[in-house]
Amino acid sequence: MNKRRLLSGKPINRKPIEPNIKVTKLVDEYFQAYNAGRLREACQLFVEKMLEDDVTVGMSLTGALTPAGLGGSCVVPLIQAGFVDWIVSTGANLYHDIHFSIGHNLHRGTPFVDDRILRKEGVIRIYDILFDYEVLLSTDAFIREVLKGPEFQKEMGTAEFHYLLGKYVYEREKVLKIKNMSILSAAYKYGVPVYVSSPGDSSIGMNLAGLVLNGYKIKIDIARDVNETAAIVYNAKASGGKSAVLIFGGGSPKNFLLQTEPQIQEVLGIDEKGHDYFLQITDARPDTGGLSGATPSEAVSWGKVNPDKLPDAVVCYTDSTIAMPILVSYALAKRKPRKQKNLYHRLSELVENLKKAHLKAVAKGRVKV
């Protein structure tokens, strides 16, 4: 690189910022350096490359995002616009989003309150979000009543589980005339598969387990989740398209989203290179040993990210609750809605295609079973 190329970036803008500036102009012209610069790059990568029609976008969600309203305000608009095709979430994000769907409110509060008083008064705190303990009990009762239904008394993957649950959430929202959809109801309506990598690690899983103790036959098949998610990514690439990952936070959902490529290459023996686009919002550092801060270049060594596509990878070290509304507003302003891929209703077909490719790899001796 010579000096001219090194200094080819736009000059730093010092113009006074406008009142009521549009988010697109704010991002493009005033998010210039440090993590503001990375957030600008993230917005531009998402809009200019990840939202092309031939790209399948997988999104992971961790942290208490839905109690802060980000399910209805940000994730649902992404689903409705066809900007996200499949999701891996914590169970907690799905559970807390249901509160709103059955008519409850959560409230802005303060983290500087005596939690002993909150416990005495029956108030739950998620940092600076406060709500009545009865919200939990009511949501638990709703979930248990739904899960007693005959369609749940079998073994299934979490995508099918959440699709069936989403149908009931969708219908409850209609009865209560709740206009703002939840993640599960929107995913049900638009055929977006929703997976939970640790299904026992949430109040939904806890209520499921309680019903099992009472003789109900609900069972989650984790192997089905692994194969379905790998099939989604394999289909994206085998059909001549690309695969993109949009990561909010880290943890188990991040790895479950990314492990699809090692599953395809390492375990199933299918020739593949990795995800094409990588966009992560995180506040974790890579040097502490936590997965949340693991960089896309590290992911290349695992086969999770295509090394040829490493320039199309952005990590922005900031709070998801700051970045998500900006990213979503920017994308909705810049791009027209995409055609829905309706992946949930194609899962059987996609898994069968993955199986055929795997059997060919076995026959060629690429992998032993």
N, C-alpha and C positions, 0 to 999 in steps of 0.2 A: 504493500500500500504506500503510495507516495503522498506528499503533503496535500496536494489538491484533492485527492479522494478523501483523506482524513478530515478535511475541512469542508466537505461538500454538503453537510447538513444545513438546514435552514438557520439563519442568524437568530439568536435569542430575541424574542419579542418583548419590548418594554412599553408597548402602548398601554395607556390606562384602560382598565377593564370596563366594559359597558354595563350600565344597569340592565337587569332583566335579560342578560345574554342567554342565547340558546345553548343547550347542553352540547350540541355538536361543535359549535364555534368555541365554547369554553374548553372542550377537550382538545380539539385540533390546534388551537392557537395559544392556549395558556397553560396546558399541561405539558411542560417543556423539558423537565429534568427530574432526576431522582425517581422516586416511585410514581410521581405524577406523569413523568415521561413513559414509565413502563405501562401505566394504565392507559395512556394514549395509544401506545403500541398494541396493547391488548384489545382495545376497542376497534382499532383499524384492522388487526388480524382477523378478529371475529367477523366484521362486516365485509371486508374485501376478499377474504379467502374461505373462511370456515362456513359461510352462509351461501356458497355456491350450490346450485341445485344437485350436483353429483356428490356432495359431501354428506356423510352421516355423522351427526353430532351427538355424542354421549356426554352427559353432565353428571357430576357427582356433587353431593351436598352434605356438608358436615357442619357442626356447630348449631346453636339454637337460633336458626334463621327464621323459621316460621312463627315462633312466638313474637318476633319483631315485625311481623306482617309481610315478610318478603315472599311468602308463598303466593298469596293472592296478588300482591303488587308487582312482583317481578317474574317468578317462575311460571305462573299461569299465563301471562302474556307471551312468554317465550314459547310455551306449548301451543297456544292458540295461533301464533304466527308461523308455526312450523319451523321454529328456530332451534328446537331441541327434539331429537328423535327417540332417545331412550335415556333413562335416569337410574343412577344408583344413589340411594339416600340412606341416612340413618333412619331407624324406625321412629326415633324421637321427633324428627322433623315432620313426618307424616302424622304422627299422633297429635302433636300440638296444633297442627293445621286443622284437624277435625273439630277442635273446640269452636272455631268460628262457624263451621258448617252446621252445627247443631244449635246455633243461636247464642253462644257465649261471647263475652268480651274479655280481653286482656287490657291492662291499663299501663300507661307510662307512669313510672315511679322514680325511685331513687335507690342507688346501692348503699346509701349511707343511712341505714335504718337498723334498729336492733332486731335481729332475727328471732330472738326469744319472744319479743312482742308479736311478731308476725305469726309465730307458731301458736301462741295463745289465742290470737284473733282468727286463726284459720285462713291465713293469707300466704300464698306461695310466691317466692321470689326467684326470678331468673335474671340475675344481675340487677338491672333497673326496670324490669317488667314485673308487675304485680297482678295477681288474680286470686279469686276465691278458691279455696280448697275443693268446694263443691263442683267446680269445673272439671277437676280430675275424676271425681266419683261419677259425675254424669256422663263423661266421655267413656269411662270404663264400662258403665252399664250399657251404653249404646253399642260399643264394640262387642261385648259379650252376647248381647241379644242378636246381633247380626251374625256372629260366628256360630250360633246354634243352628243356623239354617242348614238344610240338607245338602246344598251345593258345596258346603265347606267340609263335609264329613268324608274326606279322602286325602290322599297324598298329592301335593301340588308344589310347583315352584312359587317363588315370591311374586313373580310377574302375574301369574294367574290369581294368586291370593289377593293382590292389591287391585286387580281388575274387578274381581267380584266385590270386594269391599268398596271400591270406588263407585260401583253402581248404586249401592245403598246410600253412600254419602251424597251422590248426585241427586238421588230422589229426595233425600231429606232437605237438601238445599232448595229444591223446587217447592216442596210443601211449605217450607218456612219463608219462601220468597226471598231467599238470600241471593243477591245478584252476583256477588264476588265469589267465584268458584275457588275450591281448594285444589291442591296439586292432584289428589287422587281422583276427584270428580272430573277435572280437565283431562287427566291421562286416560280415564275411562272413555270419555266422549271422543277423544281424538286418537285413540289406539296407540298411546305411547307406553311401552313397557316400563314398569317401575320396579326396581330390585332393591332389596335390603341385604347387604352382605353379612350382617350379624343379626338375624331375625329374632334372636332371644334377648337382644340388648335394647329393649324399649318396653313401654307400657303395653303396646300392642302384643308383643311376644309374651309378656307377663300374663295378660288376660287369656291369651291362647293356651298357655301352660296351665292356668287355673281350670279351664274347661276340660283339658285332657285329664286332669285329676278326677274330674267328675264324669268321666266315661265318654266324652266326645272324641271323635276319630280324626281330628285335624292333624295333619302332619306336613312339614315343610321338607321338600327335596332340594338340598343344596346343589347336588350334582346337576340337576336340571338347570339351575341358575347359571352355573359355570358354562355349561354347553350352550345355553341360549345366548348368553352375552358374547361368547366367542363366535357363535354363528352370525350374530348381527354384524360384527366387525369383519368377519370373513366375507360375508355377502357384499358389504360395502366395497371391499377391495377387489373381489373376484369379478364383480359386475363392471369393473372399469372405473369405479369411483374412488373416493378417498374417505378416510376416517379421521375425525377430529374429537379431541377430548377437551371439555370445559370443566375445570376443577375449582370448586369453591371450598377452601379448607384442605383437609388431607385425610389422614386416618384410613380406616378400613374401606370406606367407599372409594377413595382415590385409588387404592391398590386394586380393588375389584374391577374398577373401570380399566386400569392399565394392564392388568394381568391377562386380559383377553389375547394380546399378541403373543406372550410366552406360551399360553395355552395352545394357540394355533401352531406356533413354530416348534417349540421344545417338546411339548407333550404329545401333540397330534401329528407332528412330523410334516406339516404342510409348509411349502415354501412361501415365506412372507417376510416383510421387512420391518413392520412396525407402524404405529399411528403416524399420520401425516402432519397433523396440526396439534399443538399442545399449548393450552392456555390455562395458567393456574393463578388463582388469587389465594395468598396464604400469608400468615404472620409468623410462620415458623422458620427458623434458620436451618440450613442443611448440615451444620457441623455439630449438632447436638444428638444425632443418631435417630431423630424422629422422621418418620416417613413423610410427614406433611411438608417438610422443607426440602425433600429430595428434588434435585434439579432435573430438567429434561435431558441434559447431557449425561447424567448418571443413568437415566432410564434407557439411553441408547445402548449402554453396556449390557442391559438385560434383554434387549430386543423389543422393548416396549415402544420406542420411538424410532422412526426411520432416520438413520444418520444423514441421509441426503436431504432431509427436511428440517434439520436442526435449526436453520435460520428462521423457520416458521414456528418458533416456540418462544413464548413470553411468560415470565414469572413476575408477578407484581406483588411486592411484599406490603400488603395493607389489609385492613379489616374488610371482610366480605360484605358487611352491612353498609360500608361506604362505597365499595366498588360496584356491587351488583346493581343498585338503582341507576348509576351512571352508565354502566355498560348496556343495560337493557334499554334505557331511554335513548341512548345513542344508536343502538341497532334498530329500534323501531322507527326512528326518524330517518335513518339512512337506507333501509332495505324494505322492499315490499314483502309481504308474507310469502313463504314458500309452500309448495304443495305438500300436504301431509304424507309422510311415508307409511303411516298406519302399520308399524312393525309388529305390534302385538298380535294382530290377526294373521300374520305371516310366519309366526315363530316355528310352527311345525315344519313348514316348507324349508325354512332357513336351516334348521337343525338337520334335516335330512340331507341337504346339500353339503353341510359340514361333515356329516358322517361319510358320505361318498368320497369326499376329498381325503379324509383320514384313511379310509380303507385302501385307496389308491397309494397313499404314502406307505402304508404297511406292506402292500404287495410289492412295492419298489424297494423295500428294505430300508427306508429312511428312518423308521422307528420300529422297535420291537414291542409287542404287546404281551 
